[in-house]
Amino acid sequence: MTVFHERRVLPAQRALPHQAEARPMEESHSDALEAIRPSPMEWARRRRAERGARRIEAAGARAVHRLDHLGPAWHAVNWPRTDSPDHVLGLETAGRGERAGFLAIGPSGLFAVTVVDHGRSRVLVAGDVVQINGKRPAYVAEARRDAKRASKAMTAAVGHTIPVAPVLTFVGSGVISVYGLPKECMVTTHRELDRLLIAGGSRISAATAEKLYQVARHPGTWGNAPYRSNTDYRWYGADRTAADKPSGRR
């Protein structure tokens, strides 16, 4: 007599699901892919933004390159825009995205250079009004505001009043017509930027410009609060004070 052992039946929860039961998982996976994949409109908008960012970066590089003609006494610091309330709240206008900028430091002083790429478009400047392609972005007001923010940050970091002059620089091949310059803001092209910066003469020494450059490049200088204490910076050599500084009079 042959006895066969009893075969165990797999539990219901371990049984393979039917094809009908596997469809919801496939549908959820396809829905996730559709959510990740951008729409054609979003893809085109993203590509346009990337091209615009590269164009603005190239324009800023062309303006910074003009400082190489001024010698080693001049320095450039990438303009930190994180202290702008519009940047923090995400309320920046389209005009702000069409410009770049940097901080130029040299014997003539400190300059907040705002770079605008106008391409082949014609530019009309009449005082505080700048018109490009029928639009009037507030470039002059924003350049003044940026210079004021930079002066406030540098003053708080150093402990002395550090003036910063605004400079609006246009990069492009289009014609620029000027019917009146704005007040308290210099306007130039990137080809004449180096000449404009040295037009004020030597106001500070090359050593002071180097120290201000070290302050400006420190990330703590541009933090919202608190600023770095002025005790972190040494304006004179070891065992020297302000009284030991030689007089410039003859």
Long-range contacts (C-beta under 8 A, 24 or more apart in sequence): 52-97, 52-98, 55-117, 56-97, 56-98, 56-99, 56-100, 56-115, 56-117, 57-100, 59-100, 59-115, 59-116, 59-117, 59-171, 59-172, 59-190, 60-100, 60-101, 60-102, 60-115, 62-171, 62-190, 63-100, 63-102, 63-113, 63-115, 63-169, 63-171, 63-190, 63-193, 64-102, 66-190, 66-191, 66-193, 66-194, 67-104, 67-106, 67-193, 67-194, 67-197, 69-194, 70-106, 70-194, 70-197, 70-198, 73-106, 73-107, 73-206, 73-209, 74-104, 74-105, 74-106, 74-107, 74-197, 74-209, 75-104, 75-105, 75-106, 75-209, 75-210, 75-213, 75-216, 76-102, 76-103, 76-104, 76-105, 77-102, 77-103, 77-105, 77-213, 77-216, 77-217, 78-102, 78-103, 79-103, 79-112, 79-113, 79-146, 79-150, 80-222, 82-222, 83-149, 83-153, 83-222, 83-224, 84-149, 93-137, 95-135, 95-137, 95-138, 95-139, 95-142, 96-142, 98-137, 99-139, 99-142, 101-146, 103-150, 103-164, 103-216, 104-167, 104-197, 105-209, 105-212, 105-213, 105-216, 106-197, 106-198, 106-209, 107-198, 107-201, 107-202, 107-203, 107-204, 107-205, 107-206, 107-209, 108-197, 108-198, 108-199, 108-200, 108-201, 108-202, 108-203, 109-163, 109-164, 109-165, 109-200, 109-203, 109-204, 110-150, 110-151, 110-154, 110-162, 110-163, 110-164, 110-165, 110-212, 110-216, 111-147, 111-164, 111-165, 111-166, 111-167, 111-197, 112-143, 112-146, 112-147, 112-150, 112-164, 112-165, 112-166, 112-167, 113-167, 113-169, 113-193, 114-139, 114-142, 114-143, 114-146, 114-166, 114-167, 114-168, 114-169, 115-169, 115-171, 115-190, 116-168, 116-169, 116-170, 116-171, 117-171, 117-172, 118-170, 118-171, 118-172, 118-174, 118-176, 119-172, 119-173, 119-174, 120-172, 120-173, 120-174, 121-172, 121-174, 122-174, 122-175, 122-176, 122-177, 123-170, 123-172, 123-174, 123-175, 123-176, 123-177, 124-177, 124-179, 125-176, 125-177, 125-178, 125-179, 125-180, 125-181, 125-182, 125-187, 126-178, 126-179, 126-180, 127-179, 127-180, 127-181, 127-182, 127-183, 128-182, 128-183, 130-168, 139-168, 140-168, 140-182, 140-185, 140-187, 143-167, 143-168, 143-185, 144-184, 144-185, 153-221, 153-222, 153-227, 154-212, 154-215, 154-216, 154-221, 156-227, 157-215, 157-218, 157-220, 157-221, 157-227, 157-228, 157-230, 157-233, 158-212, 158-215, 158-230, 158-233, 159-229, 159-230, 160-230, 162-212, 167-193, 167-196, 167-197, 169-193, 208-235, 211-235
